[in-house]
Amino acid sequence: MNDINRQPDDTDAAVQELSRTEEIRRPERERRFSPFVIDLKPPSIETHPAPQPEKIKPAQTKRRLPYRWQMMLDERIYLKEMRHRSVSIRPRGWRDLPPKEALTLVHAVTLTIRNFFEGHPMAELTVLALLQTVVVLIYRLTLQPLLSLLPIPAKSPAAEMPPIAVAGPIVRPATKLKLPTLPVVRLPKPNLGSLLPTGLALPRLRLKPVWAIASLSLAVLLPLGIYRSFGSLSLIRTDAVAQGLQAMESLKLAQTAAQTSDFDGVQAAFRQAEEHFVQIKSRLGILSSILTAAGSVIPSSDVSTAGLMLVVGDQLSAGGRKLASGLDVLKSDVSPSEKLRGLEIQLSRAMPHLIRANEAVALMSPESLPVEYRDTLDQAKSELPRLVGGMDQLTHMAGFLALLVGSEQPRRYLLVFQNDSELRPTGGFIGSFALLDVSQGKVTNLEIPGGGSYDLQGSLTEKLIAPRPLRLINPHWQFQDANWSPDFPTSAQRLAWFYEKSGGPTVDGVIAINASVMERLLSVVGPVEMPKYEVTLSSDNFMTETQREVEIDYDREENRPKQIISDLAPIILERVMNAERDDYLPLAEAVSDSLTDREIQMWFSDPDMQNRSVDLGWSGEIRTSPGDYLQVIHSNIAGQKTDAVMTERIRHDAKVLADGSVLVTLTVSRTHNGLRGDDFTGVRNVDYLRVYVPLGSTLVEAEGFEAPDPKLFKLPDPDYVQDPVLARAQDEELLDRRSGTRTSTENGKTVFGNWVQTDPGQTSEFTLTYQLPPGTVELQGPQGNLISSLYASLTNGSESRRLNYSLLVQKQSGAVPAELVSTVDLPRGFSTVWSSPDHETDERGREVAEETLTHDLFFGVMGEMPIR
């Protein structure tokens, strides 16, 4: 029992050792067998019984059911004896019952059933047909006669009427009519006794003979009907496999056609798959429905593979019809909101078919297919889940966008345009904004002030002191600086508040659009000629030309620097809303990528729409994480447009200690690639940097920061007051006097903030060392109970300790994608058993992963340490 390193081939020695142990533990008691073992030895008979002195027998107590671990031991010991003692009663072909590899009786039964189905190619169809026939016979021979013999309630005297002869089927009217109440008419029960000879009565229905007849009928029907109808199994499998793969191939053709906006080609591919499926079903006849059911009921084999292929073809063909109908909606001359609603309906109808096809493909085994088809199956297993996930997201997107464009009621939105060349927490500095009214997918009003965000300064009625870092350029908090929180719902509500306090109307939502989105849209609907400004804007020159017009070439007397944005936005919006059918998918891809990369963020006052936005990942909120978390936020203050030429490298090193605590060292390098003297990018990048980490983290050390001269910060006017929320957060800040780093709490995270300044052609590097709060790493110890120890001994395994470490990294909207390196150093004795994504191991034994931070990323490592 102490030798836990025994190899699997020591089974006989283990059984003998366990048997001797059991005999030593119970020397005076009869051997205890498992309740599942049958002792086939005949009882011993004594020929000359000797008189024995009468002994007082102790009171026997009822034997209790052994503990589960004891039953496992008994089955392991006596299963081999059962094999020897039951040889004489096993029929031919069952010489391996119980299977030699079985450890328990339940395991033996499972292996026996599996071997039966694998060794008999027609076993699945036999069992399936048997079940179907039994159900039919039970109904015909038991339930149907019983229902006919049920007593009928006594008739009311007022309802006695002669039998009514019905000439034909009763046709229900199309609409319900209110008829006067009539007496209930009941047909008399036929007198079966009058049809029998005199002296005979109706026999009572007995269930036992009925079951006998059912069994006899099965014995006759199965050999004559089932095998005769099924034909060649290889032909069945070949036809079904060909049909299913043809449906998958048609789906690929449809996908290729959709990528080129060839909607007619998509519909033709789906029709071709459907026609092929109908031909196969007509060839198989009734066998098609049996095989389809077999694919979901019976274990994996040739027949089940054929059935699953039929399921795949059937479901993909049906789903293709629904998808083609959705494309027909896009071709119709209806409003954009009606197109989105129709697309949502058709996609929701197609989703169950695609899900069923995906489930059928997942159940298929490549070994059951011919070699030439296995690569296609592997490709389908990897592509179908992504297709189903994409279709499901597209369905929710279509419904949400229909609400967004006012399909149910008119909507009013505040649009803010963020310049990501001048980074701010939610994506960029807000230089322009617009008020947009939509109804039924049509723009009813669009207002874009030519002076941009600064037009609201004179009408703002509230006087608030700006956050401390913003006082480097403006001590007063105003609309253009309201996006100070990286959590977009928080900043959006602040923007809506500032807009209302500046005389603007109440809005239904706030939508932030980065300048990079305009470049993506222009690549589809552009270029746009702007004769007034003597320029043609495209995706290649949009940033440089608009920046030059806004900063340099605008009319100083008119003082409307944002007028070019005011003139360009309606043109692009009109082209997007009235796009040609060939531009649907490129536009959808551009918008989808912008939403995924957080270049477009949304907040709504309607809770239902806000929840939908969160579910789709479009709300731009700071996400929660059960493990480690990281988000690096840059705020360009007086650094002009230098963030367009900044590159960044982030290194996150996590050292997990034996007690589960984690020490993190974060190193960030920022390189300024601008040329000194350039109009927009040739100046120093002044960045107030904030690092968001798990709540409760403790700063250990910080270095590499450089703050501006305190004399440069401006003081607010005496009549300005602190915002209550901002004041409370600043009052709770902790200051590290050595480095000037401030520690605060915001949106459920601990925040480290400090200044980083980088000159053109230079690289700045800073380091933060902090300890994560307890419980960030999930540390699991050994079970320590008798069952787990016994299981480890029987399986030649060992108990172990495990730890789970995870890291969620969120990308800042508008930031140039940084190069991210994440390392995890596990405690001594732990080895990695799982990681996501696949990590590499460096020379120090650390798990290393490198990614480009184009979107939010997740890292996970699971470690294990055996305990001997």
N, C-alpha and C positions, 0 to 999 in steps of 0.2 A: 504493500500500500504506500510505502514511502518512496518507491522508485517511480518518479513522475516523468522520467526521460525515456520510458520504454518505447521502442519503435512499434509501428503498427503490425509488423509480422510476428510479434510475440503474443499472439492471441491465445494459443493453447496454454502457454506458460502462465499467462495472466489469469485464465479461467481456473487452472489448477490452484494457483495461489489464492485466488478469491474463495475457491471452494474450501480449501484447508482453513482459511480464516473464519469462514462461516461455521465450520464444524467445531473449531476451538471455542468460538464464542457461545455455541449452544451444544455442549457435550451430552447433556442428559435429555435433550428434547428431540423429537422427530424432525427430520428436515422439513423446512417450510418452503413450499413451492409458491411460485407466483400464481395468482388466481386465474391467469390465462393459460397455464400449462396443464395439459391433460395427461394423467398417468395411465398408460395403456397396459401396464403389467397386471396379470391376473392376481387376485388376492391369494395369499399362501394359506394352505389348509393343513392343520395338524392332524396326523393319523392316530396318535396315541396321546391324547391329552392327559397330562398328569394332574392330579388334584392339587390345587394351590390353596394355600391358606387365604382365607378371606381378609382382604385388606380394605381399609377405609380409604376410598378414593377422594382425593381433594376435590373440592367444588371447582368444576370447569367453567371458566368464563368464556364468553363469546369472543372468538378471535377478531381482533380489530384489523382493519385494512392497513397494510404496511404503509410506511411513508413512501413518498414517490421515489426517493433515492434508493430505498431498499428494493422497491419493485424493479427499478432499473438494474440493480445488481443481480437480482434473481433471474430476470430475463436474459441478461448477458451470460449467466452461468449455465442455465438449463436449456437455452435455445439449441445448443449443439446436441444435447442429449435427445431433444425432441426430433431432430433430424434422423438419428439412428433408430429410434423406437417406432417412427411412423413410416418406415420404408415399405412395410408390407401392405399398408392401406392406401398408398398413393397410386392413382391410375397412371397409365402409360402417358408419357409426355410431361409429367409433373415431378420428375426425379429431383428437381432443384427446389423443391418446396419444403421448408422455407429457404429462401436464397441464402447463400453462404455469407454474403456481405451484410446481412441484416443484423442489427444490434438489438432491436426490440421487436415485439410482436407487431406493433403498429407499423414499424418500418418494414417488417417482412410482408405484411399485407399490401402496403403501398408499392413495394418493388414487384410483387407478384402481379398486381393489376397492370402495372406499367409494362412488364415483360409480356403479358398476354396481348396487349394492344400492339406492341412493337413486333411481336412474332407472328401475328395473324393479320394479313393485310386487309381482310374484309371484316375484321372484328368490330371496327367502329360502326360500319353501316349495319351490321347485324344487330348490335345493341340499340342503335338509333331506331331502326325499323321495328325492333321488338317493343320498345317503349311506345312508339306511335300506335302499333297494333293493339297493345294492351289497353291504352287509353280509349281507343275506339270500341273495343269489345266490352270494356267495363260500362261504357255509356249505353251501348246497344242492348246488352244483356241484363244490366242491373238498373241503372238510373232511368232509362226510358220506360221500361215496364212499370217501375215503381211510380213514376209520375203519372202514368195512365190509370193506375189503380187508386190514386189518392181520392178520398171521399170529397164529394161536392156538397157545399152547404145547401140546406133545404131551401126550396124555392118559395118565394112569397106568393100568396094566393093572387095578389094583384098583378103579379108579373107573369102568370101562366099564359102562355101564348103558344100557338102551334109552331113547329119548327119552321125556320126561314131558310129557303134555298137561295144560296148566293150564286148568281150567274157568273160573276167574274171578280177579279181583284178590286178591292176598295181603293179608290184614288183619293188621296188627301188634297184638299184645296190648297192653293198657294198661300192664302191668308186665312187667319183664324176667324171664324164666325161664331157669334154667340147664339146658340140654339136654345129653344125652350127645353126645360127638364122633362125627360121622358122616362117611363118605367124601365127598369133593368130587364133586358131580354137574355135568358139563359137557354142554351140548347140542352135538350134532355140527354142524359147519359145512356149510351147504347146498352141494351140488355144482352150481354154476352152469354148468359146462361140459357137463353131461349134458343141459341144456335147450337147447343150441345144436345146429344141424344139424351133421352129420359134416363134418369138415375145417375147421371154424371154431373159433377160439380166442378167449378173452377179450382184448379190445383193451387196450393200456396207456392209462392216463389221462394225457392231455397238457394241461398248464395253459394253453398258448396258445390252443387252440380254446375252452377254457372261458371265458377272458376275452372272447373274441370273442362267444360266445353271451350272456354277461352284458351286454356293451355293446349288442348288438342288442335284448335284452329290455328294457333301459332305454329305448332309443329308441322302442319300441312302447308301453311301459307309461306313460311320463310323459305323452304327449299324450292318451291315451285315459282314464287313470284319475285322474291328479293334478288337472289343471285342471277336469275334469268334476266332481270331488268337492268342490272348494273353493268353488265358487259365487261369490257376490258378495263382494268384499273389504270393501266398506263395511258390508254387513250383518254380517259377521264382527266387524269392529271395534266396531260399535255394540252388539252383544250382549255382547261381552266387557267393554267399558268399562262398560256398565250394570251388569253382574254384579259387577265389582270395586268400583265405587263403592257399590253396594248393600251389599256386605260391609263397606266402611268406615263407611257410615251406620249399619249395625247395630251396629258396634263402638262408635260414639258413643252410641247408645241404651243399650247395655250399660253404658257408663261412667257415663252420667247416672243410670241405675237403681242402679248400685253406690254412687254418692255419696249417694243417699237410702236406702240399705240395702234396696232392693227387689230381693232376690235372685231372686224369681220373674220379675221383669221382665228381669233379666240373662239368665236362661236362655231366656226367650221370644225375646229379640232374637237370641241366637245360633242358636236353632232356625230362626227366620225367614231368617237369612242362609244357613243350610245348605240349606233347602228351595229357595230361589231359585237357589243354585248348582247343585243337582241338575237343576232345570228347564233351565238354560242348557246344561249338559253333555249332556242328552238331545237338545236341539235341534241341537247341533253334531256329535254322534256321535263318530266316530273322529277328526274334525278337532280335537276338544278336546285330545286328547293330543299331537297334532302341534303345535298352537299353544302348548301349555304348554312343550314342549321348545324351540320356536323363541324363546320369550321369553328364554331363557338363553344361546342359542347364537349368534344372528345379530345384526347391528348394529341400532341403534335405527331403527324405521320403523313403518308402520301395523300390519304383521303382528306385529312383536315387541312393540308396545304392547298389542295384543290378547292375546298370549300372556302377557305380564307381568300383565295384569289378571286373567286366569284363575288365574295363580299366587297373586295376592293374595287372590282370593276363596276359592280352595281352602284355602290355608294359614290364613287367618283363621277360616274355618268349622271346620276341624279343631281349631285352637287354642281356639276358643270352646267346643267340646264338652268339651275337657279342663278348661277353666276352670269350666264349669258343673258338672262332676263334683266339682271342688274345693269349690264352694259347697254341693253336696249333703252333703259331709263335715261342713261347719260346721253343717248342720241336724240331724245325727244326734245321738243320745243317748249319746255316748261321752265318755271323759275328755278334758280339755283337751289333754293330751299326744298322745292319739290323733288329735284333730282337727288339731293342728299337723302331725303326721306325714303324715296323709292329704292335707292342703293342700299340703305340700311335694312329695309324689309327683305330684299332679295338675299343679301348676305346672311342675315339671321336665319333665313330658310335653308341656305346652303350649308351652314356651319354644322348641324347634326350629321349630315352625310360625310363631311370631311373628317369629323372627329371619329365616326365609325370606321372609315377607311384607314385612318391612322392607327386605331386600336387593332384592326385586323393585320396590318403590316407588322406591328410590333409583336404579334403572337407568332409570326411565321419564323421558321428556322431555315437558315441558308442551306443546311445539310440536306433538307428534304427537296431541294430544287436541283435541276440539272446544273452542271458547272457553268454553262454559258449564261445562265440567268442570275447567278449569285451576286455579281457586281451590281446589276440593276437593283436587286433587292436591298443591298447595302446602301446604295445611293438613295433609294426611296425611304429607308429608315432614318436617314440623316436629314433629308429634305422635307419630308411630309410634316414632321413636328413644327419646323420653322414656317411652313406654309399655313398650317392650322393656326399657329400663334399670330402670324401676320394678318390672316383673314379675320381672326377674332378682334384684333386691335383695330383693323380697318372698319369693322362693323360698329364698334363703339365710337370711333372717330366720326363716322358719317352721321350718327345720331347726335353727337355733341355739336358738330359743326352746323347741323340744321338748326339747333337751338341758338347757336352763336349768331347766326345771320338773321335771326328774328322770324323763324317759322311759326312760332306760337304767338309772339307779341313783339312790338317794336322794341329795339334795344338801343341804348346810348352808351358809348365807350369813350374813355379818355386814352388816347394813344400817346405814348412818350417815345421819342426817338433818341436812342443812346449811342454816343460816339465811342466805340470801343478802342479808339486810338488814345483816348484819355480815360483810363479805367476808373470806374467807381464800383462800389460793392455789388450792385445788381447788373453790371455790364458795361457802363460807360456814363460819361457826363451827359445830362439831359439838356441838349441845346434847343430842341424843338418839341412841340406837342401838337395834337390835333383833337378835335371833338368830332366823333363819328356817330351818325344815326343810321341804322339799318332796319329794314322791314321786308320780310318775305324774300330775303336774299338780295335785295336791292339797296343801294346807297341812297338815302333820302337827304342827307346833309353831311357836308364835310367842311370844317373850318380849321385852317392852319394859319396862325398869326405870322406875319412876315418878320416880326421882331423876335420870334422865338420865345423861350421861357422868360426872358427878361421883361417881356411885356406885362407880366403879372406882378412885378415888384411894386409898382406904384399903387396897386389896388389891394394889396395884402393888408388886412386889418389886424392880424395877430402879430405880436412882437416877441419873438423867441430868440434866446441866445443859441448860437450854433454849437454843435459838438466841439470839444476842445481842439482836435486836429484841424478842423475846417477854419478855425480862427486865423490860420496862417494867411488866408486870402479874404475871408469875410466873417466878421464876428456875429452876423445876423443870419439866422436859419430861414431859408426861403425855398421856393418851389424847386429850383434847379438843383438844390443839394439835398432834397428830401429822401433820396434813395440811399440813406446811410447804412441801412441794415442789409446784409447779404440775403436774408430771408425775404423773398419777394413779396409774399402776402403782407408782411409787416411794413415794408417800404411802400407797397401799393396803397394800403389804407392811409399812410401818411401823405402820399401824393394826392389822393382824392380829398383829404382834409384841407391841404394847402390850396388846392384848386377851388374848393367851395369858399374858403376864407378869402380868396382873391376875387370873388364875384362870379365864379363859374357855377353851372348847375350841378345837381346831384347826378352821378353817373352809375350805370349798372355794373361797371367793371373797369379795370385798368389793364391795358395790354402794352408791354414793353417790347420794342423792336430795335435790334442792334443794326448798325450800319452794314454789317456783313450780310444781313438778310436782303437788303436792297441789291447788293452785288449778285446774289443768287437768283433773285427774281429777274434782274436785267439779263442774265444769261439765257433766260427762257423767252421773255416777252420783249427784250430790247433788240437793238439800241433805240434810244429815244432822242429825237432831234429837238434842241432847244434854241430856236432862232433868236430869241430875245437875248440870250447870253452868248450867242455865236459858238456853240459847242454841241457836240453829239455825245451823249452819255451812254456808256456801255459798262459791262462788268469789269473791264480792265482799267478804265480811267475814272470811275465814279468817285472814289475817295479823294484823289488828287484834285480833280476839277471842282468838286463841290467845296472842298476845303479851301481852295484858293479863292473861290467866289465869296465864301462866307467870311474869310479872314482878311482878304486883301482887296478884291475887285468890286465890292459892293458900293452902292451909292451912299456916300457919307452924309449928304444932305437929307436924303429920304430916310436913312438909318434903318433899313430893313435887311439886315445881313442874311436872314434865313429865307428870303423870298424865293430863292431857287428851289429850296425844299418844298415850299408851299406850292410852287408851280409844277414840280415833278411828281409829287405824291398822287394827285388825282389821276394823272395819266397812267401811272403804273397800276393803280387800283382799278381803273376802268378796264385795262387790258387783262388783268387777272380775272375779274368778274365775268368778262365776256370772252374768255379764251377759247380757241378752237379745240376741237376734240383731240387733235394730235398733241396738244400741249397739256392735256389733263394730267397724264402720268408724270412728265417732267416737273410740272408745277407742284404736284402732290409730293414728289420726292424732295424738291427744294424746301417746301414747307416742313415736311417730316424731319429732314435733317436739321433744320433750324430749331425745331422743337426739341429734338433729342439732344442737341448741343447747347440747349438753354439760351439760344439766340433770340427766341421768342418766349415770353413768359406771360402768364395770365392770372388775374385775380378777379373774382366776381362776388358781388354782394349777395347774390342768390346762393344759399347753402347747397342746393342740389347741383347747380352748375359748378360750384367750387369743388365739391366732392368728385365730380366727374373729371374735372381738370387735374385734381390730385391723383386719381386712379390712372390717368393717361400719362402722368409724369410731366405735365406742362405748367405746373403752378410755381416752380422755382423755389420751393421751400427747403429749409435745412432739414435733412432727413435724420431720422433716429436710427441708432445702431446698437445692438446688444453688446458689441465688442468695442474694439478700438475705432477711432474716427479721426479724420483729418480733412481740413479745408483751409487753404491758404488764400487770403483775400487781400487784394491790392487796391489802394485808393490814391490815384494820382492827384496831387494837390500842388498846383503851380508848376507842373512839369510839362505843360503843353501837350503835344500829340506824340510823345516819345514811346508810349506803350506799343505802338505799331512796330517798333524796331527792337524790342526787348525780347530776349530768349531766357529761358529759365530751366534749371535742373534741381529736382527735389530728391533728397535721399532720406529715407525713413528707416532707422535701425531700431528694432525692438529686441531687447534683451529680457527673456522670461526667466525669472528666478525660481528656485525649487519650491518656494511657498506660494507660487502663483502670481506674485507681484511682477510688474513690468516696468522697466526703465527704457524710455524712448529718447533717442538722439536724432533731432531733425536738423538737417543741413540744407540750406537753400542758396543756390548761386544764381545771380542775375547779371546778364551781360548786355551792355548798351551797344548796339550795332550801328547807331546813327553817326553821321559826320558832323563835327563841330562847325557851326555856322549855318547849317541848313535851316530853312525858314520855320519848319514845324517840328523837326526831330533832332536838331543840333544843339539842344540844351540839356541841362541836368535833369534826370528823372528823379523827382522827389516823391517818395512813396511812403504813406503810412500803412504799414503791414500789420494784419491781424491773423493769428493762427487759431482756428477753432478745433478743440480737442474734447475728449469725454469730460462730462461734468464731474468735478471733484479732483481733477488732475492738479498736481503740485509742481510749481517751477523749481528746478534745482539749480540751473545755471543758464545764462544767456550772454552771448558775446557777438560782436561784429556789427552792432547797430550804430547809427549816427543821426542825431536829431538836429533840426535847424536851430539857428541862433534864437534864443527866447525873445530877443528884442524885435524879431520879425512878426510875432503874433500880435494881432490887433485886439483892442478892448471894445466890448459892446457899449452902446449908449446906455445911460442910466435907466431909461424907462423900459428896457428889455428885461425879460424874466426867463428863468430856466424852465424847460419843459419838464413836467413832473416825472415822467418815466425816465427820461434821460438823466435827470438830476439824481434819481434814486440809484441808477446803475453806476454813475460816476462816484457817488458817495461810498459805494461798496468796493471800489477799486483798491488793489494792493500795488504798491510801487516798489520795484526792486531798484534800490538807489545805485547799485554798482553799474547796472546796464541801462537803467531808465525804462525797463519793461514794466508795463502795467498789466495786472491780472484782474479780469472782471468776469461777469457771468451774463450770458445773453442767449436767448432762445434755447435754453436747456443745454448749453455748452459752456465750458471754460474757455476764455479768450485771452491770449497773450498778444499785446500790441506794442509796437515800437516803430521807429523811423529807419528807412533804408534809402540812401542817396547814391546814385550811380551816374558818373559823367560819361559822355560819349567816348566809345572805345575802351571803357573800363569794365571790370567785373567786380561786383560786390558779393560777399558771402557772409552769412550769419548762421549761428548755431543756437538751437534751443535744446536743453536737456530737461526732461520733466518725467515725473512718475505718474503712472495711470492709477486710478482709484481701485481699491480692492473689488474683486469680483469681475473685472474686465475679462480675465482669462478664466475659462471654465476648467477647473481641475477636478478630475474624478479619481477617487481612490479605489482600491480593490474592494470587492463585495464583502469579503471576510466571513462568509457564512459557510456552513457545511456543504450545502448543495453545490455552490460555485467551486469549492475546493475539490469535491468529488468529481465534478464535471471536468475540471482541469486535469485530474489524474487519469480519468478514463480516456480523454482525448489527447493524451500526451502533451497537453498545453500547460499554461501557467497563468496565474493571475497577474494583472498588470495595472498600472496607473496611466491615466490618459489626461491630456490637456487639449483644449480647443482654443485657438487664437484666430481672430478675424479682424480685418481692417477694411473700413469703408472710406474711400477717398472721393470727395466731391470736387468737381471742376468749377471754377468761378466763371460766370457768364462773361463772354467777351475776351477772356484772357487767351493769349497765344498758348497752344497746347505745350505743356512742360514735359520734359523727360523725367519719368518717375522710377526710382529704384527703391524697392522695399525688401528689407532683410529681416529674418526672424531667427534669433539664436535661442534654441531650446535648452533647458537645463541639462546638466550632465546626466547621462544614462538614458535620455529620451531619444527616440528615433522617429523620423517622419513616416507616417503610414498613409497620409493623404494630404494633397495640397491643391488649391485652385486659385489661379491657373497653375499649370505645371511649373514648379520651381526648380532651379538648379542649385547645387550645393557647391559653395566655394571652398577654399583651402582651409578655412577655419571651421567647417562643418555647418555653416549657416545656410538657411534656405533663402535664395535670392530670386526675385522676380523683377523684370524690367518691362515697362509699358509706357506708351505715350498717352498723356492725360487729355484725350479728345472728348471724353465724357466721364461720367462717374464710374469708378472702378471698385471691384471687391476682391480682396485677397483672403485666403483662409488656409490654415495649417493645422493638422491634427497630429499630435505626437503621442508616443506610447513608450512606457518603460516596464519591461517584465519584472516580476517579483518572484524569485525562486524560493 
